[in-house]
Amino acid sequence: MKRKRNPLTSKSTMAMASSSSSIQTRSKTIRMLSEGVYLPDECWELVLKFLIYDTDDDHRRYFHLKSVSIVSKQLLSITNRLRSSLTIYNPTCQLFRRFSNIVSLNLSSYYGDINEILIQISHFPLKITSLNLSNQLKIPAKGLRAFSKNIITLTSLICSNIATLYDTDILFIARCFPFLEELDLSNPTEFKFDRNSAFLSARAVSLALSRIRKVNFSPHNIFFHLLVFYLFKNFI
C-alpha cells in the first residue's frame, strides 16, 4: 500500500531546502569574490548591508551575516562592525569585544547576575541608545548606576514585567538617565509608592525627565496619573 504524501509537509520541506540553498549560494558567491577580487572594507560593507536590510526580522538578518563571516577574516571583521543590536542570554562579556558598534541591547532573557553584567558592560566604550531590562525581580540599581556613569547615550529604557517596582526606582532611573526619550515601566507585578509624597515624587521625576517623549505606564494609580499629568504639563 502506497503512502500518501502530505502536501503541507512537502511544501515546508521544499521551502526550507530553498532557503538553505539560497544562503549557500550567497556564501559561495561571496567566497569566490573575496578570493578572486580585492575590495576595500567600505565596498564590502555596502554589499553586506543588502543582506541586513533585506528583512526586518532581527534573527534572520544576522543569520545571513553569520554564514558570510566564516568566509574570511576580513569579512568576519566587517560583519562584526555591522551588527547594531544584541540579545544576551548567558553570562559573557566577550561579545562586546567582538561587536563594538552595538546600540541596542536586550537583557530581558538574561539568567545571570544582572547587576554584574551591567557593571561589566559599563567598562566597554559602547554607545548604547536602547536597553531592555524586562522580566527582572527588581530594578538593578547597582548595575544601572555603573552603566549610567560611563554610557551616557541611552535614550530608550524598557523595564516591563518587573516583580516589585517602587516609586523611588523611577526617580533613580530619571536621575541616572536624564536624556531618556522613551521609558517603559509597564506591568509590574507589584508597585509600591508613598501616597503622602506622591505629588512631590511625581513632580521630581517629571522635572528630571525633561526630554521624555514616549512612556508606557500600565498600572492605573494616583502616582502614574500624577506623573503623566506633570510630564504633559512640561510641554505646555
C-alpha positions as CSV (number, residue, x, y, z in Angstrom):
1,M,0.0,0.0,0.0
2,K,1.4,3.3,-1.1
3,R,1.9,6.0,1.5
4,K,0.1,9.3,0.7
5,R,2.3,12.3,0.5
6,N,1.5,15.2,2.8
7,P,1.4,18.3,0.7
8,L,1.9,20.6,3.6
9,T,5.0,18.8,4.8
10,S,6.3,18.6,1.2
11,K,5.9,22.4,0.8
12,S,7.5,23.1,4.1
13,T,10.5,20.9,3.3
14,M,10.9,22.5,-0.1
15,A,10.8,26.0,1.4
16,M,13.5,25.1,4.0
17,A,15.6,23.5,1.3
18,S,15.2,26.6,-0.9
19,S,16.2,28.9,1.9
20,S,19.3,26.8,2.8
21,S,20.2,26.7,-0.9
22,S,19.9,30.4,-1.2
23,I,22.2,31.0,1.8
24,Q,24.8,28.6,0.5
25,T,24.7,30.2,-2.9
26,R,25.2,33.7,-1.4
27,S,28.0,32.4,0.8
28,K,29.7,30.7,-2.2
29,T,29.4,33.7,-4.4
30,I,30.9,36.0,-1.7
31,R,33.7,33.4,-1.1
32,M,34.6,33.4,-4.8
33,L,34.6,37.2,-4.9
34,S,36.7,37.6,-1.8
35,E,39.3,35.1,-3.0
36,G,39.5,36.4,-6.6
37,V,39.0,40.2,-6.1
38,Y,40.3,42.6,-3.5
39,L,37.7,45.1,-2.3
40,P,38.3,47.7,0.4
41,D,36.2,47.3,3.6
42,E,33.9,50.2,2.6
43,C,32.8,48.4,-0.5
44,W,32.2,45.1,1.3
45,E,30.1,47.0,3.9
46,L,27.8,48.3,1.1
47,V,27.5,44.8,-0.3
48,L,26.7,43.1,3.1
49,K,24.2,45.8,4.1
50,F,21.9,44.4,1.4
51,L,21.8,41.2,3.5
52,I,20.8,43.1,6.6
53,Y,18.2,45.4,5.1
54,D,16.7,42.5,3.1
55,T,14.5,41.7,6.2
56,D,13.0,43.3,9.3
57,D,13.5,40.2,11.3
58,D,16.5,40.7,13.6
59,H,17.3,37.0,13.9
60,R,17.1,36.3,10.1
61,R,19.2,39.3,9.1
62,Y,22.1,38.3,11.3
63,F,21.7,34.7,10.4
64,H,22.7,35.7,6.9
65,L,25.7,37.5,8.1
66,K,26.8,34.5,10.2
67,S,27.3,32.4,7.0
68,V,29.2,35.2,5.4
69,S,31.5,35.8,8.4
70,I,33.1,32.4,8.0
71,V,34.4,33.1,4.5
72,S,37.5,35.2,5.6
73,K,38.9,37.2,8.5
74,Q,38.2,40.4,6.6
75,L,34.5,39.6,6.2
76,L,34.3,38.5,9.8
77,S,35.7,41.8,11.0
78,I,33.3,43.7,8.7
79,T,30.2,41.7,9.8
80,N,31.1,42.3,13.5
81,R,31.0,46.0,12.9
82,L,27.7,45.9,11.0
83,R,25.8,44.3,13.9
84,S,23.9,47.0,15.9
85,S,21.6,45.0,18.2
86,L,22.3,42.1,20.5
87,T,20.3,39.9,22.8
88,I,22.2,38.2,25.6
89,Y,21.1,35.0,27.4
90,N,24.3,33.7,29.0
91,P,26.8,35.4,31.3
92,T,29.5,36.6,28.9
93,C,31.3,39.8,28.0
94,Q,33.4,38.6,25.1
95,L,30.6,39.6,22.7
96,F,31.2,43.3,23.4
97,R,34.8,43.0,22.3
98,R,33.6,41.5,19.0
99,F,30.6,43.7,18.4
100,S,31.8,47.2,19.2
101,N,29.0,49.1,17.4
102,I,26.1,47.8,19.4
103,V,23.5,50.4,20.1
104,S,20.5,48.2,21.1
105,L,20.9,45.7,24.0
106,N,18.3,43.2,25.2
107,L,18.8,41.6,28.6
108,S,15.2,40.6,29.1
109,S,16.0,36.9,29.0
110,Y,19.4,37.1,30.8
111,Y,19.6,34.5,33.6
112,G,22.8,35.6,35.3
113,D,23.6,38.4,37.7
114,I,22.0,41.4,36.0
115,N,23.9,43.9,38.1
116,E,27.2,42.3,37.4
117,I,26.7,42.2,33.6
118,L,25.7,45.8,33.6
119,I,28.8,46.8,35.5
120,Q,31.0,44.8,33.1
121,I,29.3,46.4,30.1
122,S,30.0,49.8,31.5
123,H,33.7,49.2,31.0
124,F,33.4,49.0,27.3
125,P,33.4,52.1,25.0
126,L,29.9,51.5,23.8
127,K,27.2,54.0,22.6
128,I,24.1,52.1,23.6
129,T,20.9,54.0,23.0
130,S,18.3,51.3,23.8
131,L,18.4,49.0,26.8
132,N,15.8,46.3,27.7
133,L,15.8,45.1,31.3
134,S,12.4,43.5,31.4
135,N,11.4,40.4,33.5
136,Q,13.6,41.2,36.5
137,L,12.8,40.7,40.1
138,K,13.6,44.4,40.8
139,I,15.4,47.3,39.2
140,P,19.1,46.5,39.2
141,A,20.2,49.8,40.8
142,K,23.8,48.9,41.4
143,G,24.3,47.9,37.8
144,L,22.4,50.8,36.3
145,R,24.4,53.3,38.4
146,A,27.7,52.0,37.0
147,F,26.2,51.8,33.5
148,S,25.0,55.4,33.6
149,K,28.3,56.8,34.6
150,N,30.2,55.6,31.5
151,I,27.4,55.2,28.9
152,I,25.5,58.5,28.6
153,T,23.9,57.8,25.2
154,L,20.9,55.9,26.5
155,T,17.6,57.3,25.2
156,S,15.3,54.3,25.5
157,L,14.8,52.1,28.6
158,I,12.4,49.2,28.8
159,C,11.7,47.7,32.3
160,S,8.4,45.9,31.9
161,N,7.2,43.0,34.0
162,I,9.3,43.9,37.0
163,A,8.3,41.8,40.0
164,T,8.5,44.7,42.5
165,L,8.7,48.3,41.4
166,Y,9.0,51.3,43.7
167,D,8.3,55.0,43.1
168,T,11.9,55.6,44.2
169,D,13.1,53.3,41.4
170,I,11.5,55.7,38.9
171,L,13.2,58.7,40.4
172,F,16.5,56.8,40.4
173,I,16.1,56.0,36.7
174,A,15.3,59.6,35.9
175,R,18.4,60.9,37.7
176,C,20.7,58.3,36.1
177,F,19.4,58.8,32.6
178,P,18.2,62.5,32.2
179,F,18.3,62.2,28.4
180,L,15.7,59.4,28.1
181,E,13.1,59.9,25.4
182,E,11.3,56.6,25.9
183,L,10.5,54.8,29.1
184,D,8.5,51.6,29.5
185,L,7.6,50.6,33.1
186,S,4.5,48.6,32.2
187,N,3.0,45.6,34.0
188,P,4.9,45.4,37.3
189,T,3.6,42.5,39.5
190,E,3.6,44.9,42.4
191,F,4.0,48.7,42.5
192,K,4.8,50.3,45.8
193,F,4.7,54.1,46.5
194,D,4.2,56.5,49.3
195,R,0.8,58.2,48.9
196,N,1.8,61.0,51.2
197,S,4.7,62.1,49.0
198,A,3.2,61.0,45.6
199,F,2.8,64.6,44.4
200,L,6.4,65.6,45.2
201,S,7.8,62.3,43.8
202,A,5.9,62.5,40.5
203,R,6.9,66.1,40.0
204,A,10.6,65.4,40.7
205,V,10.5,62.6,38.2
206,S,8.9,64.8,35.5
207,L,11.4,67.5,36.0
208,A,14.3,65.1,35.7
209,L,12.9,63.6,32.5
210,S,12.8,66.8,30.6
211,R,13.4,65.1,27.2
212,I,10.8,62.3,27.6
213,R,8.6,61.8,24.5
214,K,7.1,58.3,25.0
215,V,6.0,56.5,28.1
216,N,4.2,53.2,29.0
217,F,2.8,53.1,32.5
218,S,0.1,50.4,32.7
219,P,-0.9,50.4,36.4
220,H,-3.8,52.9,36.9
221,N,-2.9,54.5,40.2
222,I,-2.5,58.0,41.6
223,F,1.2,58.1,41.2
224,F,1.3,57.3,37.5
225,H,-1.7,59.6,36.9
226,L,0.2,62.4,38.5
227,L,3.4,61.6,36.6
228,V,1.6,61.7,33.3
229,F,0.0,65.0,34.3
230,Y,3.3,66.6,35.2
231,L,5.1,65.3,32.1
232,F,2.3,66.7,29.9
233,K,2.4,70.0,31.8
234,N,6.1,70.3,31.0
235,F,5.3,70.6,27.3
236,I,2.8,73.4,27.7
